Amino acid sequence: MKPIAHGADVENAKSKYGITDILDYSSNVNIFSPESIDEILNTITSKDLNYYLDPNYINLRKKIAQKYGLDIENTIVGNGSTELMFLIMKIKSIKKIGIFQPTFGEYERAALIEDKTVINLFYEDEFTINIDELSKEIKNLDLLVICNPNNPSGNVNQIEKVLNLCKENKTILMIDETFMDFVYNSEQYSLVNKIPYYDNLIIIRALTKFHSLTSVRLGYALSSPSLIDELWKYKEPWTVNIFAQKLIDVIFDQSFYSKSKKYYHDEIARFSKILSGIKGITVYPTQTNFILIRIDERRNAGQIKEEMIKKHGILIRDCSNFDGLDERFIRINIKESEQNDYFFKCFKDIILKK
């Protein structure tokens, strides 16, 4: 099994191209961080580092449950959302897994490691779900995986009908809502409020992307008590460290939510408009902090990526390794407006080159 390529591989790019200063547009992490982070970290002492943490993470899970109006029995935590994806794939009753593509490659990798049968389903135009087509496949699935908002397309789907379809067919629905906090009107799309009423729904979230805490590695899953109990059977102890447990309080920072959402809502509109004005570019609608584009057949993503980094020191995400995409797709993160202006100038220089 080949390893999955991801964005933000800055150190490898530095080594490969001999460049020490890289502007990373391949990552899909928030450019802002909650102001409370330093204050929280300053409360951690050497004494905190010298004892075993509660392997059941009671206080941590209580705070997560409080955030979403759920009970602690509806929660489990992990070393980033990735650990939880791998835990879900360990459930013995799950044999056949449907994954909507293109999407995050670790879902399929986790399934294959556990010898599950993977059935790739594909989005329609502009990465929407065809409920009629899904209804034909759902009877064969024990688990359906959807990233919402999706990575790498950045769009968000209304999937309540999908949830009901899964319920009717006794299929577990796993939704990765890692990027949901970026969505300006996320309450219209998130299914967190359905958790108390569905025993086949698992929602995964994390502090990594929106809260800009990728190295902290804190993810959590919300589900019915029965499914949460099933996941605990496979959970390794002590995978969530003291820093992650202390920093959970940043999810209550409403001013940070408002600042981030407004910035990305406004800058995405500007970014998309400028990119759409470049000849030979197709820009896909997004509600996250990144944009997927398709370039015309004269060039390919690998060529553009190499020229951007060699000439301008800018790293972009070549999306040719996503199932359902080809060598013409590129994902671009949104950064500060001044940096984005520089990106536009450099990108036009490369993309319009004869």
DOBA-953023 format. One line per 2 residues: their letters; for each residue y, z, x of C-alpha. Coordinates in pm, 1 decimal. Example, Ala and Ser with C-alpha at 12.3 -4.5 7.8 and 13.67 -1.06 7.14 Angstrom:
<recs>
AS = -450.0 780.0 1230.0 | -106.0 714.0 1367.0
</recs>
This chain:
<recs>
MK = 0.0 0.0 0.0 | 335.4 -103.7 144.5
PI = 614.9 156.0 166.0 | 898.8 114.8 -84.4
AH = 1232.0 -4.2 54.9 | 1534.1 188.9 -71.1
GA = 1909.4 171.1 -35.4 | 2115.4 392.4 197.2
DV = 1897.4 307.9 497.4 | 2201.1 340.4 722.2
EN = 2030.3 467.8 1037.5 | 1785.2 178.6 1040.8
AK = 2072.8 -67.1 994.2 | 2266.7 90.8 1281.4
SK = 1965.9 58.4 1509.8 | 1878.9 -295.6 1401.0
YG = 2229.2 -440.2 1431.1 | 2371.5 -216.9 1703.8
IT = 2657.6 -97.2 1481.0 | 2777.1 262.9 1490.5
DI = 3021.1 260.6 1197.3 | 2878.7 130.8 867.3
LD = 3041.5 125.8 524.2 | 2747.6 190.5 293.6
YS = 2757.8 -4.5 -34.2 | 2377.9 7.4 -69.4
SN = 2358.9 369.2 -185.0 | 2396.8 461.0 -552.9
VN = 2531.3 814.4 -508.1 | 2857.2 948.8 -652.3
IF = 3147.0 929.8 -405.3 | 3281.8 1259.4 -544.5
SP = 3133.1 1607.8 -504.8 | 3196.7 1919.9 -715.4
ES = 3467.2 2132.5 -555.4 | 3259.1 2444.7 -615.3
ID = 2987.1 2343.5 -366.0 | 3142.4 2507.9 -58.5
EI = 3219.0 2823.5 -252.9 | 2858.9 2847.1 -373.8
LN = 2714.3 2779.5 -27.0 | 2933.5 3053.3 122.1
TI = 2750.3 3308.3 -93.7 | 2419.9 3237.2 84.5
TS = 2344.1 3490.3 358.5 | 2075.9 3519.2 625.7
KD = 1902.4 3769.4 397.0 | 1863.8 3495.5 134.6
LN = 1679.1 3281.2 388.8 | 1422.3 3547.3 475.9
YY = 1209.3 3594.2 165.1 | 979.6 3392.2 -56.9
LD = 1149.4 3254.8 -363.6 | 1007.0 3300.2 -710.2
PN = 741.9 3023.8 -739.4 | 807.9 3008.8 -1114.7
YI = 1184.3 2960.6 -1064.0 | 1263.8 3173.0 -1369.7
NL = 1640.0 3213.9 -1314.4 | 1682.5 2850.1 -1214.8
RK = 1496.8 2724.2 -1519.6 | 1690.8 2957.3 -1749.0
KI = 2015.4 2797.0 -1633.3 | 1881.0 2446.2 -1687.7
AQ = 1753.9 2541.8 -2033.3 | 2094.6 2692.2 -2116.1
KY = 2268.6 2369.7 -2014.2 | 2071.5 2167.8 -2271.0
GL = 2019.6 2431.1 -2541.8 | 1645.0 2446.7 -2476.3
DI = 1391.7 2719.8 -2400.9 | 1270.0 2794.3 -2050.0
EN = 924.2 2673.0 -2159.5 | 1076.9 2324.5 -2191.0
TI = 1159.0 2308.7 -1817.2 | 997.7 2253.7 -1479.6
VG = 1173.2 2193.0 -1147.6 | 1082.6 2000.4 -835.3
NG = 1186.5 1877.2 -494.4 | 1404.6 1603.0 -637.4
ST = 1306.4 1395.4 -939.6 | 1056.1 1210.3 -720.2
EL = 821.1 1508.7 -698.1 | 817.9 1527.4 -1076.8
MF = 735.1 1156.6 -1110.3 | 435.6 1208.4 -883.2
LI = 331.7 1519.9 -1079.0 | 333.6 1332.0 -1408.6
MK = 102.8 1067.6 -1263.4 | -153.1 1341.0 -1188.1
IK = -215.8 1413.5 -1557.5 | -585.2 1333.2 -1607.7
SI = -555.3 1197.3 -1961.1 | -313.8 928.6 -1842.6
KK = -510.2 619.1 -1742.2 | -291.3 318.7 -1826.3
IG = 78.9 316.5 -1750.4 | 341.0 68.0 -1865.0
IF = 652.0 36.0 -1648.9 | 957.5 -164.0 -1749.2
QP = 1058.4 -385.0 -1457.1 | 1266.0 -435.3 -1251.0
TF = 1312.1 -67.9 -1172.6 | 1270.1 210.8 -915.9
GE = 959.2 130.3 -711.5 | 829.9 487.3 -673.2
YE = 704.0 497.5 -1034.1 | 444.7 232.0 -959.3
RA = 363.9 374.8 -617.3 | 301.5 721.1 -767.3
AL = 74.1 570.4 -1032.0 | -128.0 366.4 -783.9
IE = -177.1 665.1 -554.0 | -346.7 838.7 -848.1
DK = -561.0 527.9 -918.6 | -391.0 458.8 -1251.1
TV = -383.4 113.6 -1407.1 | -27.5 -20.4 -1403.3
IN = 88.1 -273.4 -1660.8 | 424.3 -424.0 -1575.6
LF = 650.0 -490.5 -1873.4 | 968.2 -690.4 -1827.0
YE = 1314.8 -658.6 -1973.3 | 1468.6 -947.6 -2161.0
DE = 1811.9 -1102.6 -2094.1 | 2061.4 -851.4 -1953.0
FT = 1774.8 -601.3 -1915.9 | 1724.2 -513.9 -2282.7
IN = 1399.9 -399.3 -2446.8 | 1230.3 -619.2 -2705.3
ID = 1079.2 -365.9 -2945.0 | 860.5 -628.3 -3114.7
EL = 702.3 -731.0 -2785.3 | 658.2 -368.1 -2683.5
SK = 477.3 -290.5 -3008.9 | 207.2 -537.2 -2902.1
EI = 151.1 -359.3 -2569.9 | 197.7 3.8 -2663.8
KN = -150.7 49.4 -2811.2 | -296.3 -0.4 -2462.6
LD = -75.7 256.1 -2290.0 | -114.7 628.0 -2225.9
LL = 227.0 650.9 -2061.9 | 539.8 434.3 -2083.7
VI = 801.8 465.2 -1807.6 | 1166.0 370.3 -1862.4
CN = 1460.2 429.5 -1629.9 | 1765.7 474.0 -1853.2
PN = 2025.8 383.2 -1730.9 | 1816.0 145.6 -1528.4
NP = 1814.7 104.1 -1153.3 | 1899.7 -158.5 -1023.9
SG = 2063.0 -318.5 -1331.3 | 2292.7 -27.7 -1422.4
NV = 2272.3 -83.2 -1798.0 | 2166.1 171.2 -2058.9
NQ = 1940.5 101.9 -2357.6 | 1921.0 264.3 -2699.6
IE = 1557.0 376.3 -2697.9 | 1509.6 603.4 -2998.9
KV = 1301.5 326.7 -3161.3 | 1088.8 317.8 -2847.7
LN = 1034.7 693.3 -2872.4 | 917.9 664.8 -3234.0
LC = 689.8 373.7 -3145.2 | 532.7 583.7 -2869.1
KE = 491.5 876.3 -3107.6 | 310.9 657.9 -3362.0
NK = 70.9 533.9 -3093.3 | 20.6 871.0 -2919.8
TI = 177.4 737.0 -2600.1 | 373.4 966.7 -2368.3
LM = 725.0 839.3 -2296.4 | 874.0 928.0 -1957.9
ID = 1245.8 858.2 -1934.2 | 1424.2 886.8 -1601.1
ET = 1781.8 985.1 -1691.6 | 1893.3 1039.1 -1331.7
FM = 2198.5 815.3 -1385.3 | 2277.4 923.5 -1743.0
DF = 2567.0 1149.0 -1638.9 | 2759.2 842.7 -1520.4
VY = 2753.7 693.1 -1871.4 | 3091.0 738.4 -2041.3
NS = 2940.5 809.8 -2386.9 | 2604.8 941.5 -2267.8
EQ = 2540.3 1152.1 -2578.7 | 2479.3 825.3 -2766.7
YS = 2195.7 728.8 -2532.6 | 2033.0 1042.4 -2390.6
LV = 1723.5 1172.5 -2570.7 | 1753.8 1531.0 -2445.5
NK = 1832.0 1646.8 -2800.8 | 1491.2 1507.8 -2909.8
IP = 1294.5 1737.0 -2678.5 | 1232.0 2012.7 -2940.9
YY = 1097.8 1761.2 -3193.1 | 864.3 1537.6 -2990.3
DN = 554.5 1651.2 -2803.0 | 518.7 1315.7 -2619.5
LI = 860.0 1297.8 -2450.0 | 935.9 1380.6 -2085.1
II = 1289.6 1344.5 -1950.4 | 1358.7 1359.0 -1577.2
RA = 1698.6 1443.0 -1432.5 | 1832.0 1547.0 -1090.7
LT = 2135.5 1671.8 -899.7 | 2097.8 1396.5 -640.0
KF = 2296.5 1099.5 -774.4 | 2576.9 1220.0 -1000.8
HS = 2641.6 1546.2 -816.0 | 2616.0 1380.7 -473.4
LT = 2351.1 1625.9 -351.6 | 2078.2 1395.3 -225.4
SV = 1974.6 1622.9 61.2 | 1946.8 1930.4 -159.1
RL = 1646.7 1778.0 -342.3 | 1659.2 1933.1 -687.6
GY = 1510.1 1756.4 -987.3 | 1398.4 1888.8 -1322.3
AL = 1192.2 1769.8 -1616.9 | 1247.7 1856.2 -1982.7
SS = 956.3 1828.5 -2223.1 | 737.7 2005.4 -2477.5
PS = 578.6 2335.3 -2364.4 | 233.4 2172.7 -2372.3
LI = 330.4 1891.4 -2133.0 | 525.0 2130.9 -1910.6
DE = 216.2 2354.5 -1888.9 | 11.4 2050.7 -1788.7
LW = 252.4 1971.3 -1505.2 | 237.9 2329.3 -1374.3
KY = -135.0 2278.6 -1309.3 | -51.0 2031.5 -1030.7
KE = 270.6 2189.5 -903.4 | 279.6 2298.0 -540.9
PW = 450.1 2636.1 -487.4 | 792.7 2684.1 -327.0
TV = 908.5 2322.0 -326.1 | 1263.0 2413.0 -435.8
NI = 1469.6 2587.4 -167.8 | 1746.4 2846.7 -186.9
FA = 2025.4 2589.5 -152.9 | 1898.9 2392.5 -450.5
QK = 1859.1 2708.8 -657.8 | 2210.2 2828.4 -582.9
LI = 2374.4 2490.5 -641.6 | 2238.0 2449.1 -993.9
DV = 2564.3 2600.7 -1118.8 | 2745.3 2274.6 -1040.7
IF = 2596.7 2125.1 -1359.2 | 2837.7 2345.7 -1555.9
DQ = 3148.1 2203.4 -1380.3 | 3303.8 2009.8 -1668.9
SF = 3615.3 1906.7 -1478.0 | 3393.3 1730.2 -1223.6
YS = 3211.4 1546.6 -1502.8 | 3537.5 1428.0 -1655.5
KS = 3685.7 1317.2 -1323.0 | 3377.8 1121.9 -1216.2
KK = 3317.3 954.1 -1551.2 | 3678.4 842.1 -1590.6
YY = 3697.0 703.1 -1238.0 | 3376.4 501.5 -1265.4
HD = 3457.5 381.0 -1616.5 | 3792.3 241.4 -1495.9
EI = 3683.5 117.8 -1152.6 | 3371.2 -55.1 -1282.9
AR = 3588.0 -256.1 -1521.9 | 3817.3 -359.5 -1233.7
FS = 3529.9 -422.4 -993.2 | 3340.1 -635.7 -1244.6
KI = 3646.6 -841.2 -1333.4 | 3720.4 -924.6 -970.5
LS = 3358.3 -1009.7 -890.9 | 3333.6 -1226.7 -1203.9
GI = 3622.4 -1433.0 -1071.7 | 3427.2 -1535.8 -761.3
KG = 3263.4 -1874.0 -801.3 | 2883.7 -1869.0 -784.5
IT = 2847.1 -1504.4 -895.6 | 2686.5 -1364.0 -1212.3
VY = 2783.1 -1003.1 -1282.7 | 2563.7 -789.1 -1509.5
PT = 2713.2 -523.3 -1740.1 | 2674.4 -169.4 -1606.9
QT = 2756.0 186.1 -1715.5 | 2667.1 355.4 -1388.5
NF = 2821.8 371.6 -1041.4 | 2669.7 44.0 -920.3
IL = 2668.3 -322.2 -1018.7 | 2391.8 -581.6 -1003.5
IR = 2496.3 -938.9 -927.8 | 2316.8 -1269.6 -888.9
ID = 2436.6 -1529.5 -643.3 | 2382.2 -1902.4 -686.8
ER = 2097.0 -2092.2 -524.1 | 2297.5 -2199.7 -217.4
RN = 2244.6 -1858.8 -52.4 | 2005.8 -1565.5 -70.0
AG = 2054.2 -1189.8 -69.5 | 1901.9 -1144.1 275.7
QI = 2149.5 -1389.0 429.0 | 2446.4 -1228.4 253.8
KE = 2333.3 -879.1 357.4 | 2298.2 -977.9 721.6
EM = 2632.8 -1156.9 735.2 | 2813.3 -868.8 563.2
IK = 2685.0 -611.8 808.4 | 2719.6 -824.8 1121.3
KH = 3070.6 -947.5 1047.3 | 3220.7 -662.5 848.0
GI = 2998.7 -356.6 900.0 | 2921.8 -335.9 525.8
LI = 2568.5 -256.0 407.5 | 2463.8 -387.9 64.0
RD = 2132.6 -362.4 -123.9 | 1910.9 -669.5 -114.0
CS = 1719.8 -647.6 -445.4 | 1459.4 -914.9 -374.8
NF = 1185.5 -649.0 -346.7 | 1223.8 -538.0 -711.2
DG = 954.7 -671.3 -946.1 | 1116.1 -926.2 -1175.4
LD = 1404.1 -1008.4 -939.8 | 1421.0 -1266.9 -663.7
ER = 1614.3 -1332.1 -343.7 | 1936.3 -1402.0 -533.2
FI = 2001.0 -1044.5 -653.2 | 2227.6 -787.3 -486.4
RI = 2318.8 -431.9 -591.8 | 2660.3 -296.1 -494.6
NI = 2774.3 64.9 -519.4 | 3127.2 152.1 -635.7
KE = 3332.8 341.2 -379.0 | 3698.4 444.7 -349.2
SE = 3941.6 181.6 -476.4 | 4092.4 114.1 -131.2
QN = 3745.5 60.5 15.5 | 3658.6 -160.8 -277.7
DY = 3961.7 -379.1 -206.0 | 3836.6 -420.9 149.8
FF = 3489.2 -501.5 15.8 | 3627.4 -776.2 -211.8
KC = 3809.2 -937.2 79.1 | 3499.5 -933.5 300.8
FK = 3260.1 -1038.9 27.3 | 3472.3 -1338.7 -69.8
DI = 3487.0 -1436.9 295.9 | 3106.7 -1444.1 312.0
IL = 3016.1 -1573.5 -31.6 | 3266.0 -1860.7 -37.2
KK = 3184.2 -1974.7 313.4 | 3072.7 -2338.6 317.4
</recs>
